[in-house]
């Protein structure tokens, strides 16, 4: 694949069912090289999620759904009974679920697959495997639909020519298409809104500089990268009209876990009266988690801070490193939470509950 190929023309995650493979864009190589890789073994899928070859809550969920389906194909070729099948299926589910602890989409997608498996316990093994195939594809199709709806709702909150700031990558690389935080930007681009978008570089793994800037530029959007500690200077100058970020988990009270540094952006935006919007597919909303204090925050290797990206080590040997992958933004700092079923405003304990009720009714009709 050409290093210069436009990343917007490639789905972040796709399924090659005929060859029992998941095809992903290897995000660890961006922006220098645009390369797709094929995952056929469960260990490869687990590693791809853990090492951030595929990342972003929705993309992780889609990958997990496809991964568990591929596991089911292997299990189905050997299992003689449903009980044998399900025992191995649960092992595969639990294995994939251990790859990343914070993004609720991972467990959500795997639990959706588990529900389908149990609901089809009376079917033959081939029929059961095919039901799991349909569910995995449905998870991806729902992701594409949800991100487009996020873009429509998000676009209603801004105006042509606005300056927008985003943190980390909640773009199409974090989903299948469109993305979450970037969805209004892409739909706005189609309508000639001419947004100016500022991307925090997002230390220490630089998802904003490597990934968001890459896809925004490939789409033709006016893009500027800033260091994470420059957002206050930018907002003070009045260059930012709104902040759009994604999320990995939303608690019932509106507290939101997102890439480390998001809470800093929210605090600065609050001081300068810049609206802070969380772009959250309902699959990331966890009504069983009451507050952000209950969210398990993943700790990453210290080498990401001291050595990654540098020709020589940039911190003293033996120094202690605090490297959480996420932080929690308090709900008081969030202007609104945008979902595919509408926009939630404070108090979030009420509005998020209403959003989930709307979704439940919509699912019944489907």
N, C-alpha and C positions, 0 to 999 in steps of 0.2 A: 504494500500500500504506500502511496506517495506520502512523504512527510508533509506536503503542502495541501493534502486533501482537506476540503472543508468539513469540519467536524459536525456541522449542523445537518449534513446529509446522511449521517450514520446513527442508527439507534444505539443508545448506550448499552442496552442489554437486548439480546434476541435469542430465540431458541431454534436450533437446527435439529428438529425431531428425528429426521431420517438418519442422521449420524449420531444421535444421542449426545449432543453437545450444546453448551451455552456459549454464545459468542459475546464477548465484552470488549469495549475499548479499554486498553490498559492505561489507566489514568496516572500511573506512576511515571510514565514516559513523557507525558505532556509537560510543556508545549513543544518540546523539541521534535517529538516524533508521534505521529498519529498511527497507532497500530492496534489491530484487533487480535485477540487471542481466543483459543478454543479451550473450554473446560469440560472434561469428560468424566473425571473422577471426583468423588466427594471431597477428598483431601485438597484437590486443586480448587474446588469451589470454596471450601472453608478458608484456605489460604488467601484466595482472591479477595474475600470480604475482609479478613483480618488485616492484610497488608495494604489495603486501600486501593488495590487494582480496580475494584468496583466499590463505590462509596456513595453516600447520600441515602437518606432513609428510604425513599420510594424505590430507588434502584436496588438497594440491598433486599428489599421485600420481594421485588420481581425476581431477582437472582435466586433467592431462597425458595420461592415457589417453583421455579424451573428446576432447581437443584433437587428438591424433594421429589418432584415428578420423575427425574432421571433415576433417582434412587429406587423409586417404586417400580420402574421398568426392570431394573436389575433384580429386585426382590421378587417381583411377579414371575420372573423366569424360573425361579427355584421353589417358591412356596407352593405347597399342595393345598393348604387350607387358609381361610381368612385369619384364624388365630396366629398361624405361623407368619403370615404376611404382616399382620398388624404389629406383632412383637418386634420385627426387624424395622418396620416403618417408624415406630416410635424411637428406636435407637438412632436412626438417620435424622429424624426431626430434632432430637435433643443435641446431636452432634453439631448440626448447622446452627442451632440456636445459641451455641456457646461461642460463636465467632465474634460477636460484638454485643455488649450488654446494654447499651444506652438506647439505641434506635428501636423504638417500639414496633416499627414496620416489620422488622425481622421476625419477631415472635408472632406478630399479627398475621403475616402471610403464612407462616408455618401452622398456626392454629386454624386458619381457614382451610388449609389442605387437610389437616387432621379431622375437621368437622365433616368434610366431604368423604374422607376415608371411612369414618364411622357410620355416616348416613347410608353408605353403599355396601354395608357389611354382608347383605344378603345376595349381592351380585357375584357373578363369576370373577375370577382374578383378572382376566383381560378386560372385562367391563369396568371393574374397579379402577384399573390403571388408566383407562380412557377417561373416566370421570375425573381423575386427578389431573390428567392432561388438560381437560376443558377448564378446570378451575385455575390452573397455573396461567393459562392464556387469558382467562377472565381477569385475573389480578393485574396483568400487564395492561389490558385494554382499559380497565378502570383507572389505572395510573395515568394513562394518556388523556382520558376524558377529564379526570379531576384536575390535572394541571392546566388544561385549557380553560376550565371554569374558573380556576384561581386567577388566571390571567384576565379574564373578563371582569371579575369583581375587583381585582386590584387596579385595573385600568380606570375604573370609575372613581378612584380616590385621588387621581393625579391629573395634571394638565399638560398639553403640548409644550415642549421646551423646558420642562422641569429638569432639575438636577436630582438624580437619585443615587443613593449610596447603598451598597450591599456588602455583606461580610461573609467570608468563606465561599463555598460554591453550593448554592441551592438552585443551580441551573439545570439545563437539559442533561448534563453529565451526572447529576444527582438523581435523575429520573429516567424515563425512556425518551420523552420528548418534552419540549417547552420548559420544564423545570417548575419551580415554585416561585421563588423570589424573582426570577428572571421572566416568568411568564407574562406579566404586564409589559415588560420591556420589549419582548418579541412581538406581542400583539400590537403594541404602540408603534413599533418600527414598521409593521405592515400598514398602519394607518397614517404614517408620516408625522408622528409626534415629535421626532427629533430630540429624544431624551439625551441628556448628558449623564453618563453613568460612571460613578466612582467605585472602584473595587478595593476594599482593604486587602492587603497582601495576604493576611491571615497566617501569622506565625503560629507554630513553627513549621508546619508542613506546606504553607504557601498555596493553599487551594485557591485563594482569590487571585493571586498573581499568575499561577500556572494554568488554572482551569477556567475560572469565570472570565478573566480577561481574554483568554483564547477563544472561547465560544462567542462572547459578545463581539469581538473584532471580526470573527468569521461571519457573523450575521450583519455586519456593517454598522453597528451602533458606535457612537462617539464614546470611547472608553478611556478612562484614566486610572492607573494604579496608584494607590497611596499606601504608605506604611501604616500599620495599625494605629500608631500614636499620632497620626496627622488628622484624624477625623474632627477633632475639636477646632483646629485651625480652619478647616474647611467650612464647618458649620458657622463659626463666628463670622466668616466672610459672607454668609448668606448664600452659599453656592449649593446647599443641599435643601431640597424642598420636602423630601420624604426618604425614609429608610425602609427598605424591604429586605427581610431575611427569612430564611427557612427555619426548620426546627426538626429535632429528632424525637421529641416527646413533649406533649402539652399536658400538664396536670389539670385536674378538675377546676382549680381556682384560677387558671390562666397562667401560672408560672410555667416558663418554657425553657427546656434544655436545648441549647444549640451550640455550635462550635465555639470553643474557648475564645473569649474576647467580645462575644455578643452583648454580654451584660454591660461592658464598658461603653460600647456604642450606644446602648439604650440609655445609660446614665447621662452621657454627653448630649444625646438628642433631647432628652427631657429638659436639661438645663437650657438649651437653646430653642426650645419650643418647636422642635422638628418632629412630626408624627412618626411613630415607630410601629411598623406593621409586620406582624408575624404571618407568613404564608404557610398554612397548615392543612394539608389533606386530612380528612377526618380519621384516616388510618393512623395518624400520629397522635391523636387525642386519646388520652388514657384516663377515662373517668373513674377508674379504680385507684388511681394515684391522686390523693387529695391535694397535696402541695408539692412544690419542687424539692422540698427537703427529703422526700421519699425516693427521688430518682437516683439510680445507681450511676455514678459518673466513672467512666472508663479512665484508667491511668495508663498513659503511653510511655514507651521507653525514653529514658533521659537522653539517649543519643540523638533523638530528633531535635533537641535544643542545642546540644553542645557540638555535634559533628555533622549532621545532615546538611547538605548543600555547600559545605565549606571544603576548600582544598586542604586546609590545616585545621586542627581542632581549635574552637573559638572560646573555650572555657578551661580553667585549670583542671588537670587530672584530679579525680577524687572529689570534686565539688558535688554537693547534693543538688538534685534537680527535681522541681515540682512541675509535672507535665500532665495535667488533666486534659482530656480531649474536648471536654465540654464545660460550660458553666450554665447556671440557671438565672434567667432574667426574671425578676420579680414582676408579678402581674400589674403592679402599680405603674410600671414604666412603659407598659404596652398600650398603644392607642387603640388598636383593634387586632383581632385575629381573623384572618381571611381564610375561609374554607370553600370547598366546592359546593356547599349547600347554603352559602350566605356569609355575611360578615358579622362576627360576634363583637359586641362592645361590652365594657364593664357594666354591671358586675358579671364576671365570667362564670361564676358558679351557676348563674341563671341562663345566660346566653349560650354557653357551650352545651348545657343540658338541652336547651331548645333545639340547637343545631343537630344534636345527635337524635332527637326525637323526629325531626324532619327527615333525617337520613333513614331512620328505621321505617317510616311510612313509605318513603320512596322505594326502599328495598322490598317491601311487601308488594308493591304494585308491579315490580319487576318479576 
